[in-house]
Amino acid sequence: MPNELMIDRVIAAPRDAVWRAWTEHLDEWFCPAPWRVAESEVEWRAGGIFRTVMEGPAGERVDEGAGVILEIVPGERIVFTDALTPDWRPRGPFMVATIELADAGEGTRYTATCRHWTEEACAQHEAMGFHAGWGAAADQLERVAQRIAAQ
């Protein structure tokens, strides 16, 4: 699809562990090291807030403001956007992200799709390092999910 970026891979962990990593351990993996999630506020329900503040190794901080969770299907799907604030006010949209989980043998098919309003926003996200960054975060997600599965 136009204006879409995607990560699609099989994570070597059961789907319930990947879901728990997403919904209970977001701060541990959501941005690629050496960056980290310095703050987060997430309400895991449709209409809930989705906000993360990322901090770099030199103390730089990225806080793009709070977005909204649009849809939750437990164990299967999370959709969130930065196009709306938690009080349903429109703002300059960048993307809608859809996270989909499906069984894949003993692992989980993990598909993260970012849809952008414009070709320019999509190109900007790609130039920011979408594939490397979201890929590294998916690697970290896999490690957290494997740890959860082993508990």
C-alpha positions as CSV (number, residue, x, y, z in Angstrom):
1,M,0.0,0.0,0.0
2,P,1.1,3.6,-0.5
3,N,2.6,5.4,2.4
4,E,3.0,2.2,4.4
5,L,6.0,0.8,6.2
6,M,6.0,-2.7,7.7
7,I,8.0,-5.1,9.8
8,D,6.9,-8.7,9.4
9,R,8.7,-11.6,11.1
10,V,8.3,-14.7,13.2
11,I,9.2,-14.2,16.8
12,A,10.4,-17.3,18.6
13,A,8.0,-17.1,21.5
14,P,4.4,-18.1,22.0
15,R,1.7,-15.5,21.1
16,D,0.5,-15.0,24.7
17,A,4.1,-14.2,25.8
18,V,4.5,-11.6,22.9
19,W,1.2,-10.1,23.9
20,R,2.3,-9.8,27.5
21,A,5.6,-8.3,26.5
22,W,3.6,-5.7,24.5
23,T,1.1,-4.9,27.2
24,E,3.0,-5.5,30.5
25,H,6.7,-4.8,29.6
26,L,6.6,-2.1,26.9
27,D,9.3,0.0,28.7
28,E,11.8,-2.8,28.4
29,W,11.9,-3.1,24.6
30,F,9.9,-0.4,22.8
31,C,12.8,1.7,21.5
32,P,16.1,0.4,20.2
33,A,19.1,0.4,22.6
34,P,21.0,2.4,23.7
35,W,17.8,4.5,23.8
36,R,15.3,3.6,26.4
37,V,11.7,4.4,27.4
38,A,12.1,7.0,30.2
39,E,8.4,7.5,30.8
40,S,5.2,5.8,29.5
41,E,1.5,6.0,30.1
42,V,-0.7,3.5,28.3
43,E,-4.3,2.6,28.9
44,W,-4.8,-0.8,27.1
45,R,-8.3,-0.1,25.9
46,A,-9.9,1.5,22.9
47,G,-9.8,5.3,23.5
48,G,-7.0,4.9,26.0
49,I,-3.9,7.1,26.1
50,F,-0.7,5.9,24.4
51,R,2.4,8.0,25.4
52,T,6.1,7.1,25.5
53,V,9.0,9.4,26.2
54,M,12.3,8.1,24.7
55,E,15.7,9.0,26.1
56,G,19.0,8.7,24.3
57,P,22.4,7.8,25.7
58,A,23.4,11.5,25.9
59,G,20.2,12.5,27.8
60,E,18.3,13.7,24.7
61,R,14.6,13.2,25.0
62,V,11.9,12.6,22.5
63,D,8.3,13.2,23.6
64,E,5.9,13.5,20.7
65,G,2.9,13.9,23.0
66,A,0.2,11.4,23.8
67,G,-1.8,9.6,21.2
68,V,-4.8,7.2,21.4
69,I,-5.3,3.5,21.2
70,L,-8.0,3.0,18.5
71,E,-8.5,-0.8,18.8
72,I,-7.5,-3.7,21.0
73,V,-8.3,-7.3,20.3
74,P,-6.6,-9.2,23.2
75,G,-3.8,-11.4,22.0
76,E,-4.2,-10.4,18.4
77,R,-4.2,-6.7,17.5
78,I,-3.3,-3.2,18.8
79,V,-4.0,-0.1,16.7
80,F,-2.8,3.3,17.9
81,T,-2.3,6.8,16.4
82,D,-0.8,10.1,17.0
83,A,-3.5,11.9,14.9
84,L,-5.6,12.4,18.0
85,T,-4.9,13.4,21.6
86,P,-6.5,11.4,24.4
87,D,-9.3,14.0,24.7
88,W,-10.1,13.4,21.0
89,R,-8.6,16.6,19.6
90,P,-7.0,16.3,16.2
91,R,-3.4,17.2,15.7
92,G,-0.9,17.0,12.9
93,P,-1.0,13.3,12.1
94,F,2.1,11.3,11.4
95,M,0.8,7.7,11.4
96,V,-1.5,5.0,12.5
97,A,0.3,1.9,13.7
98,T,-1.2,-1.6,13.7
99,I,0.4,-4.5,15.5
100,E,-0.9,-7.9,14.6
101,L,0.0,-11.2,16.2
102,A,-0.8,-14.7,14.9
103,D,0.3,-18.2,15.7
104,A,3.2,-19.4,13.6
105,G,4.1,-23.0,14.6
106,E,5.7,-22.6,18.1
107,G,6.3,-18.9,17.5
108,T,4.3,-15.8,16.6
109,R,3.9,-14.0,13.3
110,Y,4.5,-10.3,14.3
111,T,3.4,-7.7,11.8
112,A,3.9,-4.0,12.7
113,T,2.4,-1.7,10.0
114,C,2.7,2.1,10.0
115,R,0.4,3.9,7.7
116,H,1.1,7.6,7.0
117,W,-1.2,10.3,5.7
118,T,1.3,11.6,3.2
119,E,4.2,10.3,1.0
120,E,6.4,12.9,2.7
121,A,5.6,11.6,6.2
122,C,6.2,8.0,5.1
123,A,9.6,9.0,3.5
124,Q,10.5,10.9,6.7
125,H,9.8,7.9,8.9
126,E,11.8,5.6,6.6
127,A,14.7,8.1,6.6
128,M,14.5,8.3,10.4
129,G,15.5,4.6,10.3
130,F,12.1,2.8,10.5
131,H,13.3,-0.6,9.4
132,A,16.5,-0.6,11.5
133,G,14.7,0.9,14.6
134,W,11.5,-1.1,14.5
135,G,13.5,-4.2,13.6
136,A,15.8,-3.7,16.6
137,A,12.8,-3.1,18.9
138,A,11.2,-6.3,17.5
139,D,14.5,-8.2,18.4
140,Q,14.2,-6.7,21.9
141,L,10.5,-7.7,22.1
142,E,11.5,-11.2,21.2
143,R,14.0,-11.5,24.0
144,V,11.4,-10.1,26.6
145,A,8.7,-12.5,25.3
146,Q,11.2,-15.5,25.5
147,R,11.9,-14.5,29.1
148,I,8.2,-14.3,29.9
149,A,7.6,-17.7,28.2
150,A,10.4,-19.3,30.3
151,Q,9.0,-18.1,33.6
